[in-house]
Amino acid sequence: MPYFDAASSAPLHPVARQALQAALADGWADPARVYREGRAAPVLLDSAREAAADAVGCRPDELVFTPSGTHAVHAGVAGALAGRRRVGSRLAVSAVEHSSVLHAAAAHEAATGGAVTEVPVDRFGRVSSDGYDEALRPDTALACLQSANHEVGTEQPVALVAEVCRSRGVPLLVDAAQSLGWRPVEGAWSLLTASAHKWGGPAGVGLLAVRKGVRFAPQGPADERESGRAPGFQNLPAVVAAAASLRAVRAEAAAESVRLRALVDRIRARVPELVPDVEVVGDPERRLPHLVTFSCLYVDGEALLHELDRADFSVSSGSSCTSSTLTPSHVLRAMGVLSEGNVRVSLPLGTPEAEVDRFLEVLPGVVSGVRERFGVPVAAAGRERAASGSVPAEAVSTEPVPSGPDGGEGEGEGERRGKLVVDALGRRCPIPVIELAKVFGDVPVGGTVTVLADDEAARLDIPAWCEMRGQEYMGERPADHGVAYVVRRVS
């Protein structure tokens, strides 16, 4: 069964498996003890630290192993902020950071009353160094930036942002979880975090590197281990396996990067050709070699993932339709791109070309089947569909929207015919957009459709539909219930 979700967790690398088995035999004792078994353990630990530091591009005494990548992020953010509390308590983060960084920022706000400045991204999910320059203020104690995005693969200009931070005297923490297996992080970063299971190491091992000279005050429980930055007995066999696998994947990275990039390029090019109404998101050039994300109009994300799973493909999604919170991914929301029917494909090392070919063969039928289940029209057919039962007749109206500026007393019959209202209240992604598409053919050029919806995803998906269809999105406004989204037909 093809596993296409390496961005969540890569399969255990064979070298990691071998190193883990060997370390279980020799590395089980306490490395802080001086007896024979204890003396063997620190040799393994020091060797693993040196290998990991070499891959990161730092000194061994600047790197500690943590119980997870999330732990590394929280420890790094809290320690750096505490170390610079005399400067201020402001934290600058990009709008597309991993949730662990955003949770650390929220914890900082709640515990200390500190402020968080969010740096926006463009439609490709990319920040600018100017954006960070504007975000850094005299009271900014720390800035955070991921090296590459975990949902869309966009690589960030870390070196440029690091130079801006250096010139302003602000340390930069880089979350390198997605990219460290491919290459070192360039630039004068101050702190770096990563997670072993992202590159094929065992789960339960993270890295935290803190450059010499960076003010850092460890927070929370402390002891003498790992410089007091990750207290507790180390999982030495897992640490050894993590370092060994990082060295192994780096040795394969150059060749695999070229090969997987070609496969991802094929997916990026072929999916819009094979499947209508698809938006491929993320930077087309500055991106991770193994990851591609696309969103399909008129598709329920959870249904799409289930059908792909039935076809033996394991993929991920940032769609609100697969979320228990029913809110779209914060990454897609920050980018302002389509969120419904979102699919993330991230290829593990060694993915055969034939598996990608089969995915491209299966995908069109799967998407078509899900759309058919939702009654998506092949072409816009207007209110005739409402009369035939495709759209509930009571969901389509020519009446003005309550509490809105459109419509109202004094309108002529001709004006009302050019204004349709679709009631999608209480209906979830992708239904509001499907209902919009079903009635749009009945709207004359210059006329409008107002969609009433209370689904959070509609705030992204209706403007995205307009951009894909070349129609004008006129904005949103509060309605008596939910939100009224107004679309004008221009062609």
C-alpha positions as CSV (number, residue, x, y, z in Angstrom):
1,M,0.0,0.0,0.0
2,P,1.6,3.3,-1.1
3,Y,2.3,5.5,1.9
4,F,2.3,9.2,0.8
5,D,2.4,11.0,4.2
6,A,6.1,11.3,5.0
7,A,5.6,14.9,6.1
8,S,3.6,13.6,9.1
9,S,6.0,10.8,9.9
10,A,8.5,9.1,7.6
11,P,8.9,5.3,7.6
12,L,11.6,4.1,9.9
13,H,14.9,4.1,7.9
14,P,16.7,0.7,7.7
15,V,19.8,2.3,9.3
16,A,17.7,3.6,12.2
17,R,16.3,0.1,12.7
18,Q,19.8,-1.4,12.7
19,A,21.2,1.2,15.0
20,L,18.3,0.9,17.4
21,Q,18.7,-2.8,17.7
22,A,22.5,-2.4,18.4
23,A,22.0,0.3,20.9
24,L,19.4,-1.7,22.8
25,A,22.1,-4.2,23.5
26,D,24.9,-1.7,24.4
27,G,23.2,1.6,25.4
28,W,20.7,0.7,28.1
29,A,22.7,1.9,31.1
30,D,22.8,5.3,32.7
31,P,25.5,7.4,30.9
32,A,26.0,9.4,34.1
33,R,27.5,6.3,35.9
34,V,31.1,5.3,36.1
35,Y,30.8,1.6,36.2
36,R,31.5,-0.6,33.1
37,E,27.9,-0.5,31.6
38,G,27.6,3.2,32.4
39,R,30.9,4.0,30.7
40,A,29.7,2.5,27.4
41,A,26.6,4.6,27.3
42,P,28.2,8.1,27.1
43,V,30.4,7.0,24.3
44,L,27.3,6.2,22.3
45,L,25.6,9.5,23.4
46,D,28.7,11.6,22.5
47,S,29.0,9.9,19.1
48,A,25.3,10.6,18.4
49,R,25.6,14.2,19.4
50,E,28.6,14.8,17.2
51,A,26.8,13.2,14.2
52,A,23.7,15.2,14.8
53,A,25.6,18.5,15.3
54,D,27.5,17.9,12.1
55,A,24.2,17.5,10.2
56,V,22.7,20.6,11.8
57,G,25.9,22.7,11.3
58,C,26.6,23.5,15.0
59,R,29.0,22.6,17.7
60,P,28.2,19.4,19.7
61,D,28.0,21.3,22.9
62,E,25.3,23.5,21.4
63,L,22.9,20.6,20.7
64,V,20.8,18.7,23.1
65,F,18.3,15.8,22.5
66,T,14.7,16.3,23.7
67,P,11.8,13.9,24.1
68,S,10.2,15.2,20.9
69,G,10.3,18.0,18.3
70,T,7.3,19.7,20.0
71,H,9.2,19.6,23.3
72,A,12.2,21.2,21.6
73,V,10.1,24.0,20.2
74,H,8.5,24.8,23.6
75,A,11.8,24.6,25.4
76,G,13.5,26.7,22.8
77,V,10.8,29.4,22.7
78,A,10.4,29.6,26.5
79,G,14.1,29.5,27.2
80,A,15.0,32.2,24.7
81,L,12.2,34.5,25.8
82,A,13.1,34.1,29.5
83,G,16.8,34.8,28.6
84,R,15.9,38.1,27.0
85,R,13.1,39.2,29.4
86,R,14.9,42.5,30.0
87,V,14.6,43.4,26.3
88,G,10.9,42.7,26.2
89,S,8.3,40.0,25.9
90,R,7.3,40.3,22.2
91,L,7.5,37.2,20.0
92,A,7.4,37.4,16.2
93,V,6.1,34.4,14.2
94,S,5.0,33.7,10.7
95,A,1.4,33.0,10.0
96,V,2.1,29.5,8.7
97,E,4.3,28.1,11.6
98,H,3.7,24.6,12.8
99,S,1.1,24.4,15.5
100,S,3.8,23.6,18.1
101,V,5.2,27.1,17.6
102,L,1.8,28.7,17.6
103,H,0.9,26.8,20.8
104,A,4.2,27.9,22.4
105,A,3.3,31.5,21.4
106,A,-0.2,31.2,23.0
107,A,1.3,29.8,26.2
108,H,3.7,32.7,26.3
109,E,0.8,35.2,26.0
110,A,-1.3,33.4,28.6
111,A,1.5,32.9,31.2
112,T,3.4,36.2,30.9
113,G,1.0,38.6,29.1
114,G,3.6,38.9,26.3
115,A,2.6,40.0,22.9
116,V,2.8,38.0,19.6
117,T,3.3,39.7,16.2
118,E,2.2,37.6,13.2
119,V,4.1,38.0,9.9
120,P,1.9,37.5,6.9
121,V,2.6,35.3,3.9
122,D,1.8,35.6,0.2
123,R,-0.4,33.2,-1.8
124,F,2.5,30.8,-2.1
125,G,2.9,30.7,1.7
126,R,6.1,32.6,1.6
127,V,7.2,35.3,4.0
128,S,9.4,38.2,3.1
129,S,12.4,39.6,4.9
130,D,10.8,43.0,4.8
131,G,7.8,41.5,6.6
132,Y,10.1,40.4,9.5
133,D,11.8,43.8,9.4
134,E,8.5,45.5,9.9
135,A,7.4,43.0,12.6
136,L,10.5,43.4,14.8
137,R,10.1,46.1,17.4
138,P,12.3,47.3,20.2
139,D,10.6,45.0,22.7
140,T,10.9,41.9,20.4
141,A,12.8,39.2,22.3
142,L,12.6,36.4,19.8
143,A,11.6,35.7,16.2
144,C,10.5,32.2,14.8
145,L,10.5,31.0,11.3
146,Q,10.1,27.5,9.9
147,S,12.6,26.5,7.2
148,A,9.9,24.9,5.1
149,N,6.2,24.6,5.4
150,H,4.8,21.3,6.6
151,E,1.5,21.5,4.6
152,V,2.4,23.0,1.3
153,G,6.2,22.5,1.1
154,T,7.2,26.2,0.5
155,E,10.7,26.9,1.6
156,Q,11.3,30.1,3.5
157,P,14.1,32.7,3.0
158,V,15.7,31.8,6.3
159,A,19.1,33.3,5.5
160,L,17.6,36.7,4.6
161,V,15.3,36.8,7.6
162,A,18.2,35.7,9.9
163,E,20.3,38.6,8.6
164,V,17.4,41.0,9.3
165,C,17.1,39.6,12.8
166,R,20.9,39.8,13.3
167,S,21.0,43.5,12.3
168,R,18.2,44.2,14.8
169,G,19.8,42.2,17.6
170,V,16.9,39.6,17.8
171,P,17.6,35.9,17.9
172,L,15.9,33.7,15.3
173,L,14.5,30.2,16.2
174,V,14.2,28.0,13.1
175,D,11.8,25.0,13.1
176,A,13.7,22.7,10.7
177,A,11.6,19.6,11.2
178,Q,10.6,19.3,7.5
179,S,13.9,20.2,5.9
180,L,16.7,18.9,8.1
181,G,16.7,15.5,6.4
182,W,17.4,17.2,3.1
183,R,20.0,19.8,3.9
184,P,21.4,22.0,6.6
185,V,19.6,25.3,7.3
186,E,21.5,28.2,5.8
187,G,22.0,31.6,7.5
188,A,22.9,32.9,10.9
189,W,20.1,31.4,12.9
190,S,20.3,31.4,16.7
191,L,18.2,28.4,17.7
192,L,17.1,25.4,15.8
193,T,14.6,22.6,16.4
194,A,13.8,19.3,14.6
195,S,12.1,16.0,15.1
196,A,13.7,12.6,14.2
197,H,10.5,10.9,13.0
198,K,10.3,13.4,10.1
199,W,13.5,12.1,8.5
200,G,13.0,8.4,9.2
201,G,14.3,8.2,12.8
202,P,12.3,6.8,15.7
203,A,9.5,8.9,17.2
204,G,10.3,10.4,20.6
205,V,13.5,12.2,19.8
206,G,13.9,15.9,19.1
207,L,16.8,18.2,18.6
208,L,17.4,21.7,20.2
209,A,20.4,23.7,19.1
210,V,21.3,26.9,20.9
211,R,24.2,28.9,19.5
212,K,26.9,30.1,21.9
213,G,26.2,33.6,22.9
214,V,22.4,33.4,22.7
215,R,20.9,34.3,26.0
216,F,18.9,31.3,27.2
217,A,17.3,30.5,30.5
218,P,15.8,26.9,30.7
219,Q,12.3,26.9,32.0
220,G,10.4,24.1,33.9
221,P,12.0,21.0,35.5
222,A,15.7,20.9,35.3
223,D,18.6,18.5,36.2
224,E,22.2,18.0,35.2
225,R,21.4,16.1,31.9
226,E,21.4,17.8,28.5
227,S,22.7,21.1,29.9
228,G,19.5,21.3,32.0
229,R,17.5,21.9,28.8
230,A,15.9,18.5,28.5
231,P,15.8,16.9,32.0
232,G,15.3,13.2,32.5
233,F,16.9,9.9,31.5
234,Q,17.7,10.0,27.8
235,N,16.2,7.3,25.5
236,L,19.7,6.5,24.4
237,P,18.9,3.7,21.8
238,A,16.4,6.1,20.1
239,V,18.9,8.9,20.2
240,V,21.6,6.7,18.6
241,A,19.1,5.6,15.9
242,A,18.0,9.2,15.2
243,A,21.5,10.4,14.6
244,A,22.5,7.4,12.5
245,S,19.4,7.8,10.3
246,L,20.0,11.5,9.9
247,R,23.5,10.8,8.6
248,A,22.1,8.1,6.3
249,V,19.3,10.1,4.8
250,R,21.7,13.0,4.2
251,A,23.9,10.7,2.2
252,E,21.0,9.8,0.0
253,A,19.5,13.3,-0.1
254,A,21.2,14.7,-3.2
255,A,20.1,11.8,-5.5
256,E,16.7,11.3,-3.9
257,S,15.9,15.0,-4.1
258,V,16.3,15.1,-7.8
259,R,14.3,11.9,-8.3
260,L,11.4,12.8,-6.0
261,R,11.3,16.4,-7.3
262,A,10.7,14.9,-10.8
263,L,7.8,12.8,-9.5
264,V,6.3,15.7,-7.6
265,D,6.6,17.9,-10.8
266,R,4.6,15.2,-12.6
267,I,1.9,15.3,-10.0
268,R,1.8,19.1,-10.0
269,A,1.5,19.2,-13.8
270,R,-0.9,16.2,-14.3
271,V,-3.4,16.6,-11.5
272,P,-4.9,19.9,-13.0
273,E,-5.0,18.2,-16.4
274,L,-6.7,15.0,-15.1
275,V,-9.1,16.6,-12.6
276,P,-11.1,19.7,-13.4
277,D,-11.5,22.5,-10.8
278,V,-8.2,21.9,-8.9
279,E,-5.8,24.4,-7.4
280,V,-2.2,23.3,-6.7
281,V,-0.9,25.4,-3.8
282,G,2.5,26.3,-2.5
283,D,5.6,27.8,-4.2
284,P,6.1,26.0,-7.5
285,E,9.9,26.4,-7.4
286,R,11.2,27.1,-3.8
287,R,9.8,24.0,-2.2
288,L,10.6,20.7,-0.6
289,P,11.4,18.1,-3.2
290,H,9.0,15.5,-2.0
291,L,5.8,17.4,-1.1
292,V,2.8,18.7,-3.2
293,T,-0.6,19.9,-2.0
294,F,-3.7,20.5,-4.1
295,S,-7.3,21.4,-3.4
296,C,-10.4,20.1,-5.3
297,L,-13.5,22.2,-5.7
298,Y,-16.9,20.6,-4.7
299,V,-15.2,17.8,-2.7
300,D,-15.6,16.8,0.9
301,G,-12.1,16.3,2.3
302,E,-12.9,13.5,4.6
303,A,-14.7,11.6,1.9
304,L,-11.9,12.1,-0.5
305,L,-9.3,10.8,2.0
306,H,-11.4,7.7,2.8
307,E,-11.8,6.9,-0.9
308,L,-8.1,7.2,-1.5
309,D,-7.5,5.0,1.5
310,R,-9.9,2.4,0.0
311,A,-7.8,2.6,-3.1
312,D,-4.7,1.9,-1.0
313,F,-3.2,5.4,-0.9
314,S,-2.3,7.0,2.4
315,V,-2.4,10.8,2.1
316,S,-3.1,13.8,4.4
317,S,-5.2,16.9,4.2
318,G,-5.5,20.4,5.6
319,S,-9.2,20.6,4.7
320,S,-11.7,21.7,7.3
321,C,-13.8,18.8,6.1
322,T,-11.4,16.4,7.9
323,S,-11.1,18.5,11.0
324,S,-13.0,18.0,14.2
325,T,-13.0,21.7,14.7
326,L,-14.6,22.3,11.2
327,T,-12.1,25.1,10.6
328,P,-9.7,25.2,7.7
329,S,-6.0,24.8,8.1
330,H,-4.4,27.9,9.5
331,V,-1.8,27.6,6.7
332,L,-4.3,27.6,3.9
333,R,-6.2,30.3,5.6
334,A,-3.1,32.5,5.9
335,M,-2.4,31.9,2.2
336,G,-6.0,32.7,1.2
337,V,-6.2,29.6,-1.0
338,L,-9.0,27.0,-1.5
339,S,-9.3,24.7,1.5
340,E,-12.0,22.3,0.5
341,G,-11.0,18.9,-0.8
342,N,-7.3,19.5,0.2
343,V,-4.8,16.6,-0.4
344,R,-1.2,16.6,0.7
345,V,1.1,14.1,-1.0
346,S,4.5,13.7,0.6
347,L,6.7,11.0,-0.8
348,P,9.0,8.9,1.4
349,L,12.5,8.1,0.2
350,G,12.5,5.3,-2.3
351,T,9.0,5.9,-3.5
352,P,8.7,3.9,-6.8
353,E,7.7,5.8,-10.0
354,A,5.0,3.2,-10.6
355,E,3.2,4.2,-7.4
356,V,2.9,7.8,-8.5
357,D,1.6,6.7,-11.9
358,R,-1.0,4.6,-10.3
359,F,-2.0,7.5,-8.0
360,L,-2.6,9.6,-11.1
361,E,-4.7,6.9,-12.6
362,V,-6.9,6.5,-9.6
363,L,-7.3,10.1,-8.5
364,P,-9.7,11.3,-11.3
365,G,-12.2,8.5,-10.7
366,V,-12.1,9.0,-6.9
367,V,-12.7,12.8,-7.2
368,S,-15.4,12.3,-9.7
369,G,-17.1,9.7,-7.5
370,V,-17.1,12.0,-4.5
371,R,-18.5,14.9,-6.5
372,E,-21.2,12.7,-8.0
373,R,-22.2,11.7,-4.4
374,F,-22.7,15.4,-3.6
375,G,-24.7,16.1,-6.8
376,V,-22.2,18.5,-8.3
377,P,-23.4,19.8,-11.7
378,V,-21.3,19.1,-14.7
379,A,-22.0,22.7,-15.8
380,A,-23.9,25.5,-14.2
381,A,-27.5,25.1,-15.1
382,G,-29.2,27.8,-13.0
383,R,-32.4,27.5,-11.0
384,E,-33.8,24.8,-13.4
385,R,-31.8,22.5,-11.1
386,A,-33.7,23.8,-8.2
387,A,-37.0,23.0,-9.9
388,S,-35.7,19.5,-10.8
389,G,-34.6,18.8,-7.2
390,S,-30.8,19.1,-7.5
391,V,-31.0,22.2,-5.3
392,P,-33.7,22.6,-2.7
393,A,-36.0,25.2,-4.1
394,E,-36.3,26.8,-0.7
395,A,-32.6,27.4,-0.7
396,V,-32.7,29.7,-3.7
397,S,-34.5,33.1,-3.5
398,T,-34.7,36.4,-5.3
399,E,-35.5,38.2,-2.1
400,P,-33.1,40.7,-0.6
401,V,-30.8,39.5,2.1
402,P,-32.0,40.5,5.6
403,S,-29.9,43.2,7.3
404,G,-27.8,43.6,4.2
405,P,-27.2,46.6,1.9
406,D,-28.3,44.8,-1.2
407,G,-32.0,44.6,-2.0
408,G,-34.6,46.3,0.1
409,E,-37.7,48.3,-0.6
410,G,-37.9,50.2,-3.9
411,E,-36.1,47.6,-6.1
412,G,-37.7,46.8,-9.4
413,E,-38.5,43.3,-10.5
414,G,-35.6,43.4,-13.0
415,E,-33.1,44.3,-10.3
416,R,-34.4,41.4,-8.1
417,R,-34.0,38.9,-11.0
418,G,-30.3,39.8,-11.1
419,K,-29.9,39.0,-7.4
420,L,-30.1,35.5,-6.1
421,V,-29.8,34.4,-2.5
422,V,-28.6,30.9,-1.6
423,D,-29.3,29.7,2.0
424,A,-26.5,27.4,3.0
425,L,-26.8,28.0,6.7
426,G,-26.1,24.9,8.8
427,R,-24.4,23.2,5.8
428,R,-20.7,22.4,5.9
429,C,-17.8,22.4,3.4
430,P,-18.1,21.9,0.5
431,I,-21.9,22.4,0.3
432,P,-21.9,26.3,0.2
433,V,-19.7,26.4,-2.8
434,I,-21.6,23.6,-4.5
435,E,-24.9,25.5,-4.1
436,L,-23.3,28.6,-5.4
437,A,-22.1,26.8,-8.6
438,K,-25.5,25.2,-9.1
439,V,-27.3,28.5,-9.4
440,F,-24.7,30.7,-10.9
441,G,-25.6,29.9,-14.5
442,D,-29.0,31.6,-14.0
443,V,-27.4,34.9,-13.0
444,P,-27.1,37.5,-15.8
445,V,-23.8,39.2,-16.3
446,G,-23.7,42.0,-13.8
447,G,-26.0,40.1,-11.4
448,T,-25.1,38.8,-8.0
449,V,-25.4,35.7,-5.9
450,T,-25.4,36.1,-2.1
451,V,-24.5,32.9,-0.2
452,L,-25.6,32.7,3.4
453,A,-23.3,30.4,5.3
454,D,-22.1,29.8,8.8
455,D,-19.3,27.4,7.9
456,E,-15.9,29.0,8.6
457,A,-14.4,27.4,5.4
458,A,-16.7,29.5,3.2
459,R,-14.7,32.5,4.1
460,L,-11.8,31.0,2.1
461,D,-13.6,28.8,-0.4
462,I,-16.0,31.3,-1.9
463,P,-13.3,33.9,-2.8
464,A,-11.1,31.1,-4.1
465,W,-14.0,29.8,-6.3
466,C,-14.3,33.4,-7.7
467,E,-10.7,33.5,-8.6
468,M,-10.7,30.1,-10.2
469,R,-13.9,31.0,-12.2
470,G,-12.9,34.6,-13.1
471,Q,-15.8,36.1,-11.2
472,E,-15.8,39.1,-8.8
473,Y,-15.9,38.5,-5.1
474,M,-17.6,41.5,-3.6
475,G,-16.9,40.7,0.0
476,E,-18.8,39.6,3.1
477,R,-21.1,41.2,5.6
478,P,-23.0,40.1,8.7
479,A,-26.5,38.7,8.1
480,D,-29.2,37.9,10.6
481,H,-27.7,34.4,10.9
482,G,-24.1,33.6,9.7
483,V,-22.4,35.6,7.0
484,A,-23.5,36.8,3.6
485,Y,-20.9,36.3,0.9
486,V,-21.6,38.3,-2.3
487,V,-20.4,37.2,-5.8
488,R,-21.0,39.2,-9.0
489,R,-21.0,37.6,-12.4
490,V,-18.6,39.3,-14.8
491,S,-18.6,36.8,-17.7
